[in-house]
Amino acid sequence: QAATGLLAVIVLLVIMNWFFHKIYWGGWIRAHNRRRKALLDNARAAEISRWRLWLGLVLLGFTSLYREGFEVVLFLQSYHLRLGGAVVLKGALLGMVLTAMVAVLTFVLQQRLPYRKMLITTGILLGVVLLVMVGEQAQEMQLAHWISTTEITSLKNYVPPWMGLWFAVFPTVETLVAQFIAAVLVIGSYYAARHLGGGEPGGTALEAEVPTTRMAPINA
């Protein structure tokens, strides 16, 4: 359990670092958009068959989602070992419902969503999740005797049990230092991205207009 959680924390740190860099928003997403447009243009020009078009779109969707899917499975595995399957199932169902709502708004109702605000909210939530996971992982490593446990007696009366349950804040030196280091890494990555040319997330790929017209008929 401690090993799985440690791997999940490392992956989440990489995600947060990638999240703030323009190479993701300007490269990864834009490349997939260009590939999708190329497939549709070739299909309209009758250069590829309908079967090859759908196969290309399926492969494009797979490459767009496999990394996120790997991350989700890794995080859910960590929480499954700690909290059990019922909690993970409820959270997964809630996430699927919210994802379906966004899909309906985007693809069925053709609504333009506030992508930049959604991006900022996602970044904040990822930061909170990172701090919680780091605190939990540090405690797991203490229970596994991988690291020492140095209690801060002066904080015991100021840290209620619910803070440990919901936010993984424990009155020990190791857990608090680990969370502080994680926060410094995330905030430092954000400012490094801004000052070294990474820019703020949410570039051209997120600001592109959602198509409001239906796709033209495609020749077989």
N, C-alpha and C positions, 0 to 999 in steps of 0.2 A: 504493500500500500504506500509506504514512504517512497519507494523507487518510482512508482507510477505517478504519484503527485509531483515529485521532483521533475520528471520529464515534462509533465503538463505545465509546470511553472516556467521551465526553460522555453517551451514552445510559445507560451503566452508573452514572454519577454521579447522574443523574436517578432511576434505579431505586432506588439506595441511599437517596436522600433521601425518596422516596415510601414506601419500605419501612418506615420508622420512624414514619410518620404515620398517625393513626387514620382519616383520610379514606379511605385505601385499604381497611383491614380493616373499618371500620364503614360505609363508603359503597358502594364499588365491589362488594365481594362480597355485601353484604347486599341491594343493589338487584337483583343477579342472582338471589339466592335468592327474593326477593319475586316477581319476574317468573315464575320457574319455578312457584312455588306458585299464582300466579294462573292460569297456563295449565292446570295440573292441576285446579284447582277449577272452572274454566269447562268443562273437558272432562267432568268428573263430572256437572255440572249440565246437560249436553247443550246448552250454549250455543255450542259450536264443534264442528266435525267432527273425526274422527280425523286427516284429512289436514292441517287447519289446526293441530292440536295438534303433530304431528310437524314441520311447517314452522316453527312458533314455537320449538320446542325446538332445531331445527337452527340457526336464526338466533341464538338465545340462546347456543348453544355457540360459534358463530362470534365473537360479540362478546366472549365470555369468553376466547378463545384468540388472537385476531388480534394483540393487542399483544405477548403473550409470543412468538408466532411470529415477528413482525417482529424482536424483539430477538435471538432465537436465530439467525435467518438472518444478521443483521448480524454477530454474534460469529463464527459459523462462516465467513462470508466473509473476515473478518479473518485467522482462523487458516488458512484455505485458501490465502490468498496467501502466508502466511509458512511453513507447514509442509507444504503439499500436501494432495491429496484423500484419501490413504490414512489419514492420522491423523484427519482430520475424520470420515471414514466410520466408523472404529472407535469413536470417541467418541460419534457419533450413535447407532450401534447399541446401545452400552452404555446410553445414556440411554433409548432406547426400551424396552429390556428392563426396566430399573428402573421406568419408568413403567407398563409392563404389569403388573408385580408389584403395584404400589400399586393399580392399577385392579382387579385380581382380588381383593385383600384387601378393598377397599372395597365393590365392587358385587356381587361373586359370593359371597364368604364373609361379607359383612356385618360386618366387623370394624371396631371403632373404633380408629383409629390415634392415636399420641401427637402430635397436630398441633402443640402448642406446642413440644415438643422438636424436631420436624421444622422448625418455623419458625426456631427459634434456630440450628439447624445450617445451614439455608439462608442465614441472614444472615451467619454466620461465613464460609461458603464464598464468598458473594458479595464479602465484604470482601477475602478472599485473592485472588480472581480480579481484583478491581479493582486491587490493588497490583501484581499481575503484569502486567496489561495496561498500566498506567501506565508501569511500568519498560520494557516492551518498546516502547511507543509513543515514549517519550523517546529510546530508542536508535535507533529507526527515523528519528526526526526529526533525530538527530545524523548518521546515515548519509546522509540526504537534504540535509544542510547547512542545515536550517531553523533549528537552534539550534547553539550552540557546544558543544565538547567539552572539559571541564576535568577532566583525570584527577587522582585523589587517589593519589599514589604511595605514601603511607604505608599505604593500605588494600589495595594489590595483593596483598600476601602473606597477607592475612587473608580475602580473598574468593576462594574456589576457583572454578574454571570451572563446576562443577555448580550453584552458586548462581545464576549467570547463566542457565544453561540451564533450570532448574526454577522459579526464583523471580524471575527478571529483576532480580537485584541486581547492579549493576555499579559499580565504583569510580570513578564520575564524579560531579561536583557536581550536574549537571543531572538525572540519573536519580534520585539519592537525594532531592534537593529536591522533585522532582515526586511521588515516592511519599510523602514526608512531608506534602506539601500535601493529597494525596488522603486520607491517613489522618486528618488533622485535619478535613477536610470531613465525612468519614463519622462520626467520633466526635462532632464538633460537632453534626451533624444529629441524632444519637441523643439527646444530652442536651438539645438545643433542643426536640425533640419531647416529651420528658418534662416539661420545665419550662414549656413554653408551652401545655400542654394536649393534646398529641398522644397522650400515653400510650404504653404499650408495645404493640407489635404483637401480634395474636392475640386479638382481642376476641370479640364475640358470634358472629361468623360462623364462627370456627374452633372455638369451644367448643360449637357446636350439636350436638345428638345426631345421629348417623347413623341414619337410619330403619332399623328392623329388620323392619318388615313390608312385604310386597309391595304394590305399587300396586293399588288396587281396579280391577276391570274398567271400561273406559271405553266408553261407548256411541258408536257410529259417528255 
